[in-house]
Amino acid sequence: MMDARTASPLLHLDAELRPHRSLTPRGALLLLLPLLFVNLVFAAFFLALGAPIVPPFLGLDVLAMGLALFASFRSARWTERVRVTADVIQVISDRGGRPRTVWTSPTLFTRVDVLEPGRHGVRVQLACKGRVLSLGTALGPAQREAFGRELEAAIRSACAERWR
C-alpha cells in the first residue's frame, strides 16, 4: 500500500527536446562521395598542370566537410528533459551521455516567458528568483513557441493541483 510519502508525484509535463537533423548518415555519405570525386578530379588536373600545392587544400575541403557533418551528428544526440510537477520544475541536460540537472525551481514561483512569439527569433525562458534559463534552442521557431505554450499550460495545471 502506498502512502503520501512514497507516492511518486504527478508529472504535468515530461518533455524531451532534441534537435532535428534531416540529413541521415547515408545522406551524408552521398554528399561526401561526389565532393571527394570532384576534388580528386581537380587535384589530378592541378597536378598535371604542375601545381602540387593545390591538392592538399582540396583535401582539406573534404576533411572540413566531414568534420562539420560529424559535429552535426554528434550534437543531434543532445537532449533537454523538462519535468513539471506540483512542487518542482526540473531541467536535465544530456550532452553526450552525461545527464546533469541544470535547473530546479519551485513550480509556484517559476515564470515562463515566450519572447517574440510569431517571429523567427522566438525564445522560451524559465525565470525564478532572478535566474533565467533558455529552453529549446535546438528547436525550430514554431516548435519552440508550441513548447512554450505547452510548458505554460503544464505549470498552470501543476499550480492548480496544489490548491485543490
C-alpha positions, 0 to 999 in steps of 0.5 A, spaced: 500 500 500 502 506 498 502 512 502 503 520 501 510 519 502 512 514 497 507 516 492 511 518 486 508 525 484 504 527 478 508 529 472 504 535 468 509 535 463 515 530 461 518 533 455 524 531 451 527 536 446 532 534 441 534 537 435 532 535 428 537 533 423 534 531 416 540 529 413 541 521 415 548 518 415 547 515 408 545 522 406 551 524 408 555 519 405 552 521 398 554 528 399 561 526 401 562 521 395 561 526 389 565 532 393 571 527 394 570 525 386 570 532 384 576 534 388 580 528 386 578 530 379 581 537 380 587 535 384 589 530 378 588 536 373 592 541 378 597 536 378 598 535 371 598 542 370 604 542 375 601 545 381 602 540 387 600 545 392 593 545 390 591 538 392 592 538 399 587 544 400 582 540 396 583 535 401 582 539 406 575 541 403 573 534 404 576 533 411 572 540 413 566 537 410 566 531 414 568 534 420 562 539 420 557 533 418 560 529 424 559 535 429 552 535 426 551 528 428 554 528 434 550 534 437 543 531 434 544 526 440 543 532 445 537 532 449 533 537 454 528 533 459 523 538 462 519 535 468 513 539 471 510 537 477 506 540 483 512 542 487 518 542 482 520 544 475 526 540 473 531 541 467 536 535 465 541 536 460 544 530 456 550 532 452 553 526 450 551 521 455 552 525 461 545 527 464 546 533 469 540 537 472 541 544 470 535 547 473 530 546 479 525 551 481 519 551 485 513 550 480 509 556 484 514 561 483 517 559 476 515 564 470 515 562 463 516 567 458 515 566 450 519 572 447 517 574 440 512 569 439 510 569 431 517 571 429 523 567 427 527 569 433 522 566 438 525 564 445 522 560 451 525 562 458 524 559 465 525 565 470 525 564 478 528 568 483 532 572 478 535 566 474 533 565 467 534 559 463 533 558 455 529 552 453 529 549 446 534 552 442 535 546 438 528 547 436 525 550 430 521 557 431 514 554 431 516 548 435 519 552 440 513 557 441 508 550 441 513 548 447 512 554 450 505 554 450 505 547 452 510 548 458 505 554 460 499 550 460 503 544 464 505 549 470 498 552 470 495 545 471 501 543 476 499 550 480 492 548 480 493 541 483 496 544 489 490 548 491 485 543 490 
